[in-house]
Amino acid sequence: MTTTVVIGGSFAGMTAALEIKRKGKEQHKVILIDKSPLFLFIPSLIWVPLGRREIKDISFKKEAILKKKGVDFVVAEAVKVDPKTSTVFTDHGEFHYDHLVIATGPKVKYDVAPGVEEFAHYIGTPNGAMKTRKALEEFKKNPGPIVIGATQNAGCMGAAYEFLFNIEKWLREQNIRKKVDLYWITPEDYLGHFGIDGMPMGETMLKSFMSMFNINYRTQVGVKEVQKNKVILTNDEILPSHFTMLMPPFIGVDFVTNSPELYATPTGYLPVGDDYRHPDYPNVWAAGIAVNVPLPFTPGKVPFASPKTGYPSDETGKIVAENIIRVTNGRTDLKEKAWGRIPGLCIMDAGKKEVLLLSTSLFKPRTFAIMIPNVLYDFNKVLFEKYFLWKTRNGLSYLP
Ligand SMILES: Cc1cc2nc3c(=O)[nH]c(=O)nc-3n(C[C@H](O)[C@H](O)[C@H](O)COP(=O)(O)OP(=O)(O)OC[C@H]3O[C@@H](n4cnc5c(N)ncnc54)[C@H](O)[C@@H]3O)c2cc1C
């Protein structure tokens, strides 16, 4: 019997755990450790501040389906790992493994600039999304300028763009759009770079959205400081703001940085190969955001990162599962797919409108890439949410 411990049970880790168990059957014991009992469909958090979704609509307790599929689930926070003795230390005891999958996602670097944590909102956690909802209720009583964007070194610009267009629509619904100067700030070299060096027609499309919705924008800027009623940019421009939402950079979680033997990068990500296996420990694997992904473009005036989206997170979970099964069966031909060669499949919500981003690979060179706007309704994003929650709730991890 081989024991695999998976840390982190979201897009990457839940997929990896279920796939190892599905493929390894009785020969494989799988223990999934997550500090949260819930599976949360993070992409729909952008709708929570505006009341379009409640947290309960986009999350569920994952224990029952994991148990049904034969995966042991432990709610605990992993503190560190000693890869030399194959031991994971958690706040609920120690776990020994034959294989370890690290799928712990990101930690948000709020201290990227003074005042970001105190005065800017962040929508990427349930708490953050609910606090943002409360702040918007207050904002309605005394509307004024709004700044939305991403800070230097951020990589998840897509979610901030989505929130921007959703806020614009919300302001119109509240009949206060005329009272609000809306600003978009981004470290990207140009609109729609997205940390993937853009998509055909992407910049033109985003420029036309900005002009159509009367949104002021600044590219190639970072945040020097956020104060109660203003955002000071790295070029010293001061933007007044009654409500600020920023996407800070993501870094690796404390569990990784507390485990120096993992030789994580300075930003806390794991230096795995295209087979997602650690180069120094053949029984340690990483999937999802925990993976180090080298920058696929030359950094511009203001640094920013590449996005690590849901589809490649799920895919790398599958690749890791397949490779662990191959290794336990004595095979040496491991499946390899570099992060940037995984197909690009993303839907950007634009406030009951949407843009589909499809490409043969996430990073260039791509043989085919297209952005398809849908101005009628954001039904693809809604369908994707319903599909992903259905698939995960039923433990159908092998589906795309
Ligand atoms: C606001 C927002 C919107 C987004 N929208 C989209 C979108 O539209 N499309 C898209 O493709 N992607 C989107 N993304 C990105 C997508 O959410 C991520 O790609 C995906 O969640 C990554 O999956 P993951 O499993 O690697 O990490 P995560 O989903 O972050 O999961 C990490 C898991 O590890 C657990 N964990 C962390 N540390 C520990 C520890 N020490 N011990 C135990 N457990 C631990 C956490 O509880 C969590 O369950 C969005 C992200 C954000 C923030």
The ligand as a Gaussian input file, in Angstrom:
#p B3LYP/6-31G(d) Opt

LIG

0 1
 C      -10.900000      36.681000      -7.104000
 C      -10.334000      35.590000      -7.988000
 C      -10.981000      35.281000      -9.170000
 C      -10.476000      34.297000     -10.007000
 N      -11.117000      34.033000     -11.169000
 C      -10.674000      33.053000     -11.971000
 C      -11.360000      32.754000     -13.193000
 O      -12.344000      33.388000     -13.553000
 N      -10.889000      31.730000     -13.944000
 C       -9.796000      30.999000     -13.576000
 O       -9.417000      30.076000     -14.287000
 N       -9.125000      31.269000     -12.447000
 C       -9.521000      32.275000     -11.632000
 N       -8.862000      32.542000     -10.472000
 C       -7.708000      31.717000     -10.120000
 C       -8.145000      30.388000      -9.476000
 O       -8.942000      30.665000      -8.361000
 C       -6.888000      29.617000      -9.087000
 O       -6.220000      29.262000     -10.287000
 C       -7.172000      28.340000      -8.332000
 O       -7.961000      28.567000      -7.186000
 C       -5.849000      27.702000      -7.946000
 O       -6.070000      26.473000      -7.345000
 P       -5.064000      25.862000      -6.285000
 O       -5.668000      24.561000      -5.876000
 O       -3.688000      25.871000      -6.806000
 O       -5.044000      26.884000      -5.058000
 P       -6.229000      27.414000      -4.149000
 O       -7.530000      27.365000      -4.862000
 O       -5.803000      28.714000      -3.597000
 O       -6.318000      26.341000      -2.969000
 C       -5.318000      26.157000      -2.028000
 C       -5.872000      25.270000      -0.928000
 O       -4.824000      24.970000      -0.008000
 C       -5.297000      25.119000       1.317000
 N       -4.133000      25.435000       2.149000
 C       -3.262000      26.477000       1.989000
 N       -2.273000      26.414000       2.883000
 C       -2.520000      25.321000       3.646000
 C       -1.854000      24.727000       4.751000
 N       -0.728000      25.235000       5.252000
 N       -2.378000      23.613000       5.284000
 C       -3.524000      23.077000       4.803000
 N       -4.194000      23.606000       3.765000
 C       -3.696000      24.694000       3.187000
 C       -6.334000      26.229000       1.230000
 O       -7.251000      26.160000       2.300000
 C       -6.985000      25.935000      -0.132000
 O       -8.076000      25.046000      -0.017000
 C       -9.321000      33.569000      -9.623000
 C       -8.671000      33.876000      -8.425000
 C       -9.151000      34.886000      -7.618000
 C       -8.437000      35.227000      -6.335000

